[in-house]
Amino acid sequence: IMRIRDTGLLEHDTARATRGFTLLAPLGSEEIYLLDMAGKVVHQWHIPRRSGNKAILLANGNLMTAELAADASDGDRESLRMIVEYDWAGKRVWACEARGNHHDAVRLANSNTAFLGFERFTEESKRRLRGGIPGSEMKDGGVLGDYIHEVAPDGRIVWEWHAQDDLELERYPIHPLNSREEFCHANSLFALPDGGYLVSFRRNSWLFMIDRATRKVRWERQDEYWGGQHDAQLLPNGNLLFFANGLYMPNQGVPHSNVIEIEPATGKEVWSYKGSPAWSFFSPHISGAQRLWSGNTLIC
């Protein structure tokens, strides 16, 4: 017997739930929805050739997301993407080129926009790469690495960071059960108050804080028990919140996910959420969490 999950609004504790709207951007869909507290669609955007898995509702009420360029191939991770801002009516009001864009982009307080992208490792960078499954590079022998571009409203690149240039690659080996087609799969980008960036790297369960002036890592932490975490962010209290997917967790039996809050200085876990039983809450792919103004945590 196959058990089909219920759909739609299942629980609503009106006294404890945080009032507001939820932005829902289904992976692989060209439709993006705004839901009210009853789970009803109150607004909807249609995005042609949408790519990636991130959509952001900006402070001005506009929507920012990524889409494939007109001549880009859907399966080509290196092809041209566009970071696009749409107004409430769905009219494109701003766009910038973002080759190989993937996973995340953020609108900064100064109106600049920062995003993650893929680029090819040089032969020298490939020789420095450690870990991963031997011989598992791309079909043509290539390896993709991550870069960050921060662009001004006119599209000019005003700051950039490249994993192959700014990281000691030898210090950060890929997990032995992951392929070598990528190093090391950045999956979230968070702008820090001092102008630096917090980056989550999935393939080796690392979190980095990158200094803006030097482009070097000024804080880092790794824990294999996070299992390829996603959606790392700095909270107003100075702690970090992220979704620990729980993939390849050592000595844990049945895999499971956690949402974790840690103190950066000590690495101490100060809050977490997991299922009961633990295996009833497991999402090995993507996922995220958001600390709401009420103190509740919204989990996808």
C-alpha positions, 0 to 999 in steps of 0.5 A, a space after each residue: 500500500 502506498 501512503 500519499 501525503 496530505 496536501 494543502 494547509 494541515 495545521 494552523 495554530 492561530 495563537 502561535 503561528 507567525 502572521 504574514 505571507 510565504 513565498 513559494 518557488 517550486 523547483 523546476 517551475 516557472 510559477 512563483 506563488 505568494 501564500 497567505 496564512 490559509 494556504 491560499 495563493 494571493 499573488 503569482 508570477 510567471 517567470 520564463 525560462 526560470 533557473 535555479 532554486 531561489 526567489 526573493 521578495 525584495 523590500 520594495 515588493 518586487 521579486 528577484 530570481 534567476 532565469 536562463 538567457 535566451 540562447 542558454 542550454 537548460 542542462 549546461 551549468 556554465 551557460 549564461 543566466 540572468 538575475 532578474 527583478 520583476 515588479 508586482 505586475 510581472 514586468 522586468 525592471 532590472 537584470 544583470 548577466 550572471 554566467 553559471 549562476 547557481 543556488 543563491 543571489 542577494 540584494 544588498 542594502 546599497 542596492 548592489 546584487 551579489 550572486 554565486 556562479 560556476 567557473 572552470 578550474 584551471 589545470 593548476 587548480 585541478 592538480 591542487 584538488 584533493 578528495 572525491 571519487 577518483 576519475 569522477 570529473 566531468 566527461 571532458 575532464 573539467 572541474 567546476 569551481 565557485 565564484 562570487 560577483 557583486 555587481 552595481 545596479 548598472 551591472 559593473 562588477 565591484 567585488 569578486 571572489 574565486 575559490 580557485 584563487 582565494 582558497 587554499 584548496 589543499 586544506 578543503 578536500 571533497 568528501 570521499 563519497 562525492 564526485 570531483 566534477 565540482 569543488 565544493 558546491 557552494 549552496 548559500 550566500 549571506 551578506 554580513 554586516 561588515 561587507 563580507 560573506 557567509 558561504 555554505 559549501 555542501 560537498 565537504 560540510 564547511 561554513 566560511 566567513 570571507 573577509 571583504 578586504 583580503 578575500 581570505 577566510 576569516 572564520 570557518 567550521 566543519 562538521 561531518 554530522 551536518 551532512 552537506 548543510 544548506 541555507 546558512 545565515 547570520 541571526 540578529 543575535 550573532 549566531 548562525 542558523 542552517 539546515 543540516 541535511 544529514 547526508 553521509 553522517 558517520 555512525 548515525 544509523 538511519 539518516 535524518 536532518 536537523 535545523 541547527 543554531 550555533 555560536 560562531 565563536 565556540 561552535 556550540 549548538 544552542 538550538 536545534 530541531 529534528 523529527 520524532 523519531 529523528 528519521 521522520 524528518 529527512 531531506 537530503 537535497 536542498 531545503 532551508 530554514 528562516 528565523 521569523 520575527 516572532 522567534 519561530 522558525 520556518 522550515 522548508 
